[in-house]
């Protein structure tokens, strides 16, 4: 049995997730991540999924949609771009959720009438967004929702419509499943089988790459739909444990502070794990990564804290007085936690370092290179720094950005 130290585990995870070694020359390897989380916040010149691409590939963030169109489908739950082969399983989970959405006190006939109006509009006009409809507001969401918005949720869950894209304002566009993805039409809300749990465990481990048994169970529950009565944590735990050998999940002790902690990896990743454990130290010129706050590296926050020695919080939704950072982005360099940065794109021309915390004696040249590279990928012309940033750091990172050649 392989037994590895935390340093090797960090290296393995970063390599498997495309956050170690040289940047990708294009976006083709993005599919191996399995899924990429979507977020609406666009403060650092790109949204989470676009910045996830920038952390890995020398591709401008505006190219993200083109990069994923061939291999990913946007899922309304979870809000991710997901590998096409996995989407039917996610839709089966949504089928169980569809009836949970209610339009006020309407009975099924009333629901059917609103849904028929929505479907007719989409059938006639093609991709349609929620704001294209006028209707009464009903309780739901953060406060209230339009009845037609609830109908869109129900129709999506029933497999009648799919996400067809986004507007410039990042609103979802919905189109008929039969036109967009016929293979996803009308999913049946069948009971969750042990075979399906095993398939989702395999998919979850492909996403995480290294996970404790508890983390894998939590991720599987997230994939199949935590609202399902047949997806209780203990039921999933038993099914995943029984399926370990079938899905190729191998137990590996990772030594954390001198104590071995059982993790699981895929058998196909064992050679990469050995290489991370026995290989040479990372090259000194390996580039620093600026990782977005909802990146795949952070899907398991407990793992990040365990391996990298830093607790990470996404504080964007906390009151201003309670947060240290807003759009906090970890810095990863040579498979180590190198710091955390808060960036803002100002007037579309300057990438501003709003807050910065460095861990240890990090090279300012590496930091500058990472900031200027990201600035170029989001279309900024300069890197600036808030006066609160220490003068030596501020002096080292500010300046004009070399243009990125597409």
KAJO-V705050 format. One record per residue. RES is the residue in one letter. SS is DSSP state (A for helix, B for strand, O for the rest). PHI is phi as a letter, one per 40 degrees, with the letter a starting at -180 (999 if undefined). NEAR is the number of other ideal C-beta (glycine too) atoms within 10 Angstrom. Layout:
res={RES;RES}
ss={SS;SS}
phi={PHI;PHI}
near={NEAR;NEAR}
This chain:
res={X;X;X;X;X;X;X;X;X;X;X;X;X;X;X;X;X;X;X;X;X;X;X;X;X;X;X;X;X;X;X;X;X;X;X;X;X;X;X;X;X;X;X;X;X;X;X;X;X;X;X;X;X;X;X;X;X;X;X;X;X;X;X;X;X;X;X;X;X;X;X;X;X;X;X;X;X;X;X;X;X;X;X;X;X;X;X;X;X;X;X;X;X;X;X;X;X;X;X;X;X;X;X;X;X;X;X;X;X;X;X;X;X;X;X;X;X;X;X;X;X;X;X;X;X;X;X;X;X;X;X;X;X;X;X;X;X;X;X;X;X;X;X;X;X;X;X;X;X;X;X;X;X;X;X;X;X;X;X;X;X;X;X;X;X;X;X;X;X;X;X;X;X;X;X;X;X;X;X;X;X;X;X;X;X;X;X;X;X;X;X;X;X;X;X;X;X;X;X;X;X;X;X;X;X;X;X;X;X;X;X;X;X;X;X;X;X;X;X;X;X;X;X;X;X;X;X;X;X;X;X;X;X;X;X;X;X;X;X;X;X;X;X;X;X;X;X;X;X;X;X;X;X;X;X;X;X;X;X;X;X;X;X;X;X;X;X;X;X;X;X;X;X;X;X;X;X;X;X;X;X;X;X;X;X;X;X;X;X;X;X;X;X;X;X;X;X;X;X;X;X;X;X;X;X;X;X;X;X;X;X;X;X;X;X;X;X;X;X;X;X;X;X;X;X;X;X;X;X;X;X;X;X;X;X;X;X;X;X;X;X;X;X;X;X;X;X;X;X;X;X;X;X;X;X;X;X;X;X;X;X;X;X;X;X;X;X;X;X;X;X;X;X;X;X;X;X;X;X;X;X;X;X;X;X;X;X;X;X;X;X;X;X;X;X;X;X;X;X;X;X;X;X;X;X;X}
ss={O;O;B;B;B;A;A;A;A;A;A;A;A;A;A;A;O;O;O;O;O;O;O;B;O;O;O;A;A;A;A;A;A;O;B;B;B;O;O;O;O;O;O;O;O;O;O;A;A;A;A;A;A;A;O;O;B;O;O;O;A;A;A;A;A;A;A;A;O;O;O;B;B;B;B;O;O;O;O;B;B;B;B;A;A;A;A;A;A;A;A;A;A;A;A;A;A;A;A;A;O;O;O;O;O;O;O;A;A;A;A;A;A;A;A;A;A;A;A;A;A;A;A;A;A;O;O;B;O;A;A;A;O;O;O;O;B;B;B;B;O;O;B;B;B;B;A;A;A;A;A;A;A;A;A;A;A;O;O;O;B;B;B;B;B;B;O;O;O;O;O;B;B;B;B;B;A;A;A;A;O;A;A;A;O;O;O;O;O;O;O;O;O;A;A;A;A;A;A;A;A;A;A;A;A;A;A;A;O;O;B;O;A;A;A;A;A;A;A;A;A;A;A;A;O;O;O;O;O;O;O;O;A;A;A;A;A;A;A;A;A;A;A;A;A;A;A;O;B;B;B;B;B;B;B;B;O;O;B;B;B;B;B;B;B;B;A;A;A;A;A;A;A;A;A;A;A;A;O;O;O;O;O;O;O;O;O;O;B;B;B;O;O;O;O;A;A;A;O;O;A;A;A;A;A;A;A;A;O;O;O;O;O;O;O;O;O;O;O;A;A;A;O;O;O;O;O;B;B;B;B;B;B;O;O;B;B;B;B;B;B;B;B;B;B;B;O;O;O;B;B;B;B;B;B;B;B;B;O;O;O;O;O;A;A;A;A;A;A;A;A;A;A;A;A;A;A;O;O;O;O;B;B;B;B;O;O;O;O;O;A;A;A;A;A;A;A;O;B;B;O;O;O;O;O;O}
phi={999;c;b;b;c;d;c;c;c;c;c;c;c;c;c;c;c;g;b;a;g;c;c;c;c;a;c;d;c;d;d;c;c;g;a;b;c;c;a;c;c;b;b;b;g;a;c;d;c;c;c;c;c;c;c;b;b;c;b;d;c;c;c;c;d;c;c;c;d;c;b;b;b;c;b;c;a;c;c;b;c;b;d;d;c;c;c;d;c;c;c;c;c;c;d;c;c;d;c;c;c;b;b;f;b;c;c;c;c;c;d;c;c;c;c;c;c;c;c;c;c;c;c;c;b;g;d;b;b;d;c;c;b;b;a;c;c;b;d;i;g;c;a;b;b;c;d;c;c;c;c;d;c;c;c;c;c;c;g;c;b;b;c;b;i;b;c;c;c;g;c;c;b;b;b;c;d;c;c;c;b;d;c;b;c;f;c;c;c;c;c;c;c;c;c;c;c;c;c;c;c;c;c;c;c;c;c;c;g;a;a;c;d;c;c;c;c;c;c;c;c;c;c;c;h;c;c;c;c;c;b;c;d;c;c;c;d;c;c;c;c;c;c;d;c;c;c;g;c;b;c;b;c;b;c;b;f;g;b;c;b;c;b;b;b;c;d;c;c;c;c;c;c;c;c;c;c;b;c;c;c;d;c;c;c;c;c;c;b;b;b;c;c;b;c;d;c;b;d;b;c;c;c;d;c;c;c;b;g;a;c;b;b;c;b;d;c;c;d;d;c;b;b;c;b;b;c;c;b;c;b;b;b;f;g;b;c;b;i;a;b;b;b;b;c;b;f;g;b;b;c;c;c;c;a;a;b;b;b;g;c;c;c;c;c;c;c;d;d;c;c;c;c;c;d;c;c;c;g;c;c;a;b;b;a;c;d;c;c;d;d;c;c;d;c;c;b;c;i;c;b;c;c;c;c;c}
near={6;15;11;23;14;16;15;21;26;27;26;26;26;26;20;22;24;21;23;22;14;10;15;15;10;11;19;13;12;23;17;13;22;21;23;25;19;21;19;11;17;16;14;29;23;24;21;21;26;26;28;29;25;26;26;21;21;17;23;18;21;14;17;23;15;10;20;20;11;10;16;23;21;21;21;19;16;14;16;24;26;23;20;15;11;21;19;13;17;23;26;20;25;21;18;21;20;17;13;10;18;14;25;13;7;16;8;8;7;13;19;13;13;22;21;11;15;26;18;10;15;22;13;8;10;13;20;23;17;19;12;15;17;7;17;11;14;18;11;17;12;5;7;12;20;20;24;22;22;26;27;27;22;23;22;24;23;20;22;21;29;27;20;20;15;17;11;5;8;12;14;20;19;27;19;20;22;15;14;17;19;10;9;21;15;11;21;8;17;11;9;22;11;14;11;19;26;19;19;28;28;18;22;27;26;19;24;26;26;25;24;18;16;13;21;27;23;21;22;26;21;17;26;24;20;14;12;18;9;14;21;12;13;8;17;26;18;13;20;26;13;13;20;17;9;12;21;16;24;18;12;22;14;25;15;15;8;6;8;12;16;11;26;23;26;19;11;10;20;14;9;17;26;14;14;23;17;10;12;6;10;16;11;8;9;16;19;21;27;25;28;28;24;22;25;25;26;16;20;23;14;13;23;21;13;19;26;22;14;15;9;18;12;19;17;15;8;13;7;7;5;7;15;12;20;20;22;21;22;24;23;25;22;19;25;19;20;24;19;21;26;22;27;17;18;14;7;10;13;17;27;20;21;20;18;22;13;16;16;8;6;16;14;14;11;18;23;17;15;21;27;20;20;25;28;20;26;22;18;25;13;15;21;20;21;13;6;10;20;11;9;9;17;16;12;17;24;18;14;11;21;10;9;14;7;7}
